């Protein structure tokens, strides 16, 4: 994969096309609502925004929400983004509306990939997490239909205090679903998510070690979201003789990542609610490249605490969203990492 200069363009841009959603998910970042916001970007504004996104040239554009299926102009957004040369992914909610959608038509419009969430390894736990019955079965059906339509499929699973006990069952479920990518999202205390729902640093380290043990044994790729320190574990394993990780892209909030809200607010990520400007008044590329907060977030040498002393800070750097959510300081050390940097280990032995 060609190296990307994160100072010039993001690897991935998330556009929350609406906050309307029929679900009531326990940890919803967006605190989604049943109806669209009255100040949501209009259809004309959406098409204009796509021109600005194309100029910024992210490697991937993810249309998210809320539930993007609640936007009636979604097909035209996908088609226009594709015409502009963007790689378009979609992150819908598993509702009856999704199952009434022609997946082949979405692919024909230019959609490349679809991501669905499974936050319980069985119907009981998943439906309780999502707040609406039958979402588990709908998600499985949508996953099968996405694959039939030839779309790349990603399944997202939240790692929280309530989902960790099902980790082994999740692995078996993924073996049945067989997505192209399984993405493990480490919870961030924003939106409806609370700090008491977070796993501990030690529990996460156990998950990382389980993933290391599973490498090469799963019929799909595994990645993390807001779990940047898994990259450190991969590199540590490689130093001990394990296969070196491939295509490791050192993104984090604001570094290769950008988020646009339903009303046009631009933020470093969907989990870091610091507004840099609004696409209705500001140039998107300038906000990404020149805003002082974005420049700060891309600087690996200004991180605080042990993150600033860590030899893995360039490839990891910790979750800036979680640091901000728990401390109010976006440069604070990753709260859910148990690793002690080599420089601190040496200091403690002298």
C-alpha positions in Angstrom: 0.0 0.0 0.0 1.3 3.4 -1.0 2.4 5.5 2.0 0.0 8.4 2.8 1.2 11.8 4.0 -1.2 12.4 6.8 -0.3 16.1 6.8 -1.9 16.4 3.4 -4.9 14.1 3.4 -6.6 11.6 5.7 -6.6 7.9 5.2 -10.3 7.7 6.2 -13.0 10.3 6.4 -16.3 9.6 8.2 -19.3 11.6 7.2 -22.3 11.3 9.5 -24.9 11.9 6.8 -27.8 11.9 9.4 -28.4 11.3 13.1 -31.8 9.8 12.4 -32.0 6.1 13.4 -34.6 3.6 14.5 -32.3 1.9 17.0 -31.5 2.9 20.6 -28.0 1.5 21.0 -26.6 1.5 24.5 -23.2 3.1 23.7 -24.3 5.2 20.7 -21.6 7.8 19.9 -24.1 10.0 18.1 -27.0 9.7 20.6 -29.1 9.1 17.5 -32.7 10.3 17.3 -35.8 9.0 15.6 -36.0 11.9 13.1 -33.4 14.0 11.1 -32.1 17.1 12.7 -33.7 20.3 11.1 -30.2 21.7 10.3 -28.9 18.5 8.6 -27.1 19.2 5.4 -29.5 19.4 2.5 -29.2 17.3 -0.7 -27.6 20.2 -2.5 -25.2 20.9 0.3 -24.3 17.2 0.4 -23.3 17.1 -3.3 -21.3 20.3 -2.8 -19.5 18.7 0.2 -18.6 15.7 -1.9 -16.7 18.0 -4.2 -14.7 19.3 -1.2 -14.1 15.8 0.1 -12.8 14.7 -3.3 -10.3 17.5 -3.3 -9.0 16.3 0.1 -8.8 12.8 -1.5 -9.2 10.4 1.5 -8.4 6.8 0.7 -11.8 5.9 2.0 -15.1 7.7 2.6 -17.4 6.1 5.2 -21.0 7.2 5.2 -22.3 6.7 8.7 -24.9 7.9 11.1 -27.3 7.5 12.9 -28.5 5.3 10.2 -27.5 6.6 6.7 -30.3 4.5 5.2 -32.6 7.2 6.7 -31.4 9.7 4.1 -33.6 9.5 1.0 -30.8 10.9 -1.2 -28.3 8.2 -0.1 -28.1 6.5 -3.5 -27.3 9.8 -5.2 -24.6 10.5 -2.6 -23.0 7.2 -3.3 -23.2 7.6 -7.0 -21.7 11.1 -6.9 -18.9 10.1 -4.6 -18.0 7.2 -6.8 -18.0 9.5 -9.9 -15.6 11.7 -8.1 -13.2 8.8 -7.6 -13.9 8.1 -3.9 -13.8 4.7 -2.3 -17.2 4.6 -0.6 -18.2 2.5 2.4 -21.5 2.4 4.2 -22.2 1.8 7.9 -26.0 1.2 8.2 -28.2 0.1 11.1 -29.7 -3.4 10.9 -33.3 -2.4 10.6 -36.2 -3.6 8.3 -35.4 -0.6 6.1 -31.9 -2.1 5.4 -33.4 -5.5 4.5 -35.8 -3.9 2.1 -32.8 -2.4 0.3 -31.5 -3.8 -3.0 -27.8 -4.5 -2.1 -26.9 -5.1 -5.7 -28.3 -1.6 -6.6 -26.0 -0.1 -3.9 -23.1 -1.9 -5.4 -24.1 -0.7 -8.9 -24.2 2.8 -7.6 -20.6 2.4 -6.6 -20.6 1.2 -3.0 -17.5 -0.8 -2.3 -18.0 -2.0 1.3 -20.5 -2.4 4.0 -19.9 -2.5 7.8 -22.3 -4.0 10.3 -22.2 -4.2 14.1 -22.4 -7.3 16.2 -22.1 -6.4 19.9 -23.4 -9.6 21.3 -22.5 -13.2 20.3 -26.1 -14.3 20.5 -29.5 -12.7 19.9 -30.2 -12.0 23.6 -27.0 -10.0 24.3 -26.9 -8.2 21.0 -30.5 -7.1 21.0 -30.2 -5.9 24.6 -27.1 -3.9 23.5 -28.9 -2.4 20.5 -32.1 -1.7 22.3 -34.4 -3.2 19.7 -35.4 -6.9 19.3 -34.5 -8.9 16.2 -31.5 -6.8 15.3 -29.2 -9.9 15.7 -31.0 -11.9 13.0 -31.3 -8.9 10.8 -27.6 -8.2 11.0 -26.8 -11.8 10.0 -29.2 -11.6 7.1 -27.7 -8.3 6.0 -24.2 -9.7 6.2 -25.2 -12.6 4.0 -26.8 -10.3 1.4 -23.9 -8.0 1.4 -21.6 -10.9 0.5 -24.0 -12.2 -2.1 -23.9 -8.7 -3.7 -20.1 -8.7 -3.9 -19.6 -6.0 -1.3 -16.6 -6.2 1.0 -18.0 -6.9 4.5 -16.7 -5.6 7.8 -18.2 -6.6 11.1 -17.7 -4.2 14.1 -17.7 -5.4 17.7 -17.5 -3.2 20.7 -15.1 -4.2 23.5 -16.7 -3.1 26.7 -17.1 -4.5 30.2 -20.3 -6.2 29.1 -19.1 -7.7 25.9 -15.6 -9.0 27.0 -17.0 -12.2 28.6 -18.3 -13.2 25.2 -15.0 -12.8 23.4 -14.4 -16.5 22.6 -18.1 -16.8 21.5 -17.5 -13.8 19.2 -14.6 -15.6 17.5 -16.7 -18.6 16.8 -19.5 -16.3 15.5 -17.1 -14.6 13.1 -16.0 -17.9 11.8 -19.6 -18.5 10.8 -20.2 -15.1 9.4 -16.8 -14.9 7.6 -16.5 -11.2 7.1 -13.6 -9.8 5.2 -12.6 -7.8 8.3 -13.5 -8.0 11.9 -13.0 -4.7 13.6 -12.8 -4.5 17.4 -13.8 -1.1 18.8 -12.5 -0.3 22.2 -15.2 1.8 23.8 -14.8 5.6 24.2 -16.8 7.5 26.9 -18.7 9.8 24.6 -22.3 10.0 23.5 -24.3 7.4 25.5 -21.2 5.5 26.6 -20.1 5.8 30.2 -16.7 5.5 31.8 -17.9 2.6 34.0 -18.5 0.6 30.8 -14.8 0.6 29.8 -12.8 -2.6 30.1 -9.5 -2.4 32.2 -6.1 -2.0 30.6 -5.2 -5.5 31.8 -8.4 -7.0 30.2 -7.5 -5.4 26.9 -4.0 -6.7 27.1 -5.5 -10.2 27.5 -7.6 -9.6 24.4 -4.6 -8.5 22.4 -2.7 -11.6 23.4 -5.7 -13.8 22.3 -5.7 -12.1 19.0 -1.9 -12.7 18.6 -2.6 -16.4 19.3 -5.3 -16.4 16.6 -3.1 -14.9 13.9 -3.0 -17.1 10.8 -5.9 -19.2 12.1 -8.9 -17.0 11.1 -10.4 -16.8 7.6 -10.6 -13.0 7.9 -8.5 -10.0 8.8 -8.6 -8.4 12.2 -8.2 -4.7 13.0 -9.0 -2.4 15.9 -10.7 1.0 16.2 -9.6 3.2 19.1 -7.4 0.3 20.2 -4.2 1.6 18.7 -2.0 -0.2 21.2 -2.8 -3.6 19.5 -0.2 -2.4 16.9 2.4 -2.3 19.7 1.5 -5.9 20.7 1.8 -7.0 17.0 5.3 -5.4 16.8 6.4 -7.0 20.1 5.3 -10.4 18.8 7.2 -9.8 15.6 10.4 -9.2 17.6 9.9 -12.6 19.2 9.6 -14.3 15.8 6.0 -14.0 14.9 5.1 -12.9 11.3 5.5 -9.1 10.9 2.2 -7.2 10.6 1.2 -6.2 7.1 -0.4 -2.9 6.0 -0.2 -1.3 9.5 -1.5 2.2 9.0 -0.6 4.4 12.0 -3.8 6.4 12.1 -5.5 7.9 15.2 -7.9 10.7 16.0 -6.9 13.6 13.8 -3.9 11.8 12.3 -5.2 10.3 9.1 -8.7 10.5 10.4 -11.4 13.2 9.9 -15.1 13.4 10.8 -18.0 15.5 9.4 -21.2 15.6 11.4 -24.8 15.7 10.2 -24.9 19.5 10.5 -21.5 20.0 8.8 -19.3 20.3 11.9 -15.7 19.1 11.3 -14.0 17.1 14.1 -10.8 15.1 14.4 -12.9 11.9 14.8 -16.4 10.9 15.7 -15.3 10.1 19.2 -13.3 13.3 19.8 -16.0 16.0 19.9 -13.9 19.1 19.4 -15.3 21.2 16.5 -12.7 22.8 14.2 -15.2 24.5 12.0 -18.2 23.9 9.7 -18.2 22.9 6.0 -20.9 25.6 5.5 -18.4 28.3 6.3 -14.9 26.8 6.1 -12.7 25.0 3.6 -12.5 21.4 4.5 -8.9 20.8 3.2 -7.6 23.8 5.1 -9.3 22.6 8.3 -7.6 19.2 8.0 -4.2 20.5 7.0 -3.9 23.8 8.9 -6.0 23.8 12.0 -3.8 24.1 15.1 -5.6 21.2 16.8 -5.1 18.9 13.8 -1.4 19.8 13.6 -1.1 19.0 17.3 -2.8 15.7 17.0 -0.4 14.7 14.2 2.7 15.5 16.3 3.9 12.3 17.9 6.3 14.2 20.1 3.8 16.3 22.1 1.9 13.4 23.8 1.8 13.4 27.5 2.5 10.9 30.2 4.0 7.5 29.2 2.6 7.9 25.7 5.1 10.7 25.1 8.0 8.5 26.4 6.9 5.3 24.5 9.0 3.9 21.7 5.8 2.9 19.9 4.2 6.3 19.9 4.6 6.9 16.2 2.7 3.7 15.3 0.3 3.9 18.3 0.0 7.1 20.2 -3.0 5.9 22.1 -6.6 7.0 21.8 -6.8 10.8 21.9 -10.6 10.4 22.2 -10.5 8.2 25.3 -7.8 10.4 26.9 -10.0 13.5 26.3 -13.2 11.7 27.4 -11.6 10.7 30.7 -9.3 13.6 31.5 -10.4 16.5 29.4 -6.8 16.6 28.0 -6.5 15.3 24.4 -2.7 14.8 24.8 -2.9 12.8 28.0 -1.7 9.2 28.0 -3.8 6.3 26.8 -5.9 5.4 29.9 -6.4 1.7 28.9 -2.8 0.7 28.2 -0.8 -1.3 30.7 2.5 -1.1 28.8 5.5 0.5 30.5 7.8 2.1 27.9 11.4 0.9 27.7 12.8 4.3 28.8 10.6 4.1 32.0 11.7 0.5 32.7 15.3 1.5 32.5 14.8 4.4 34.8 13.1 2.3 37.4 16.1 -0.1 37.5 18.8 2.5 37.9 
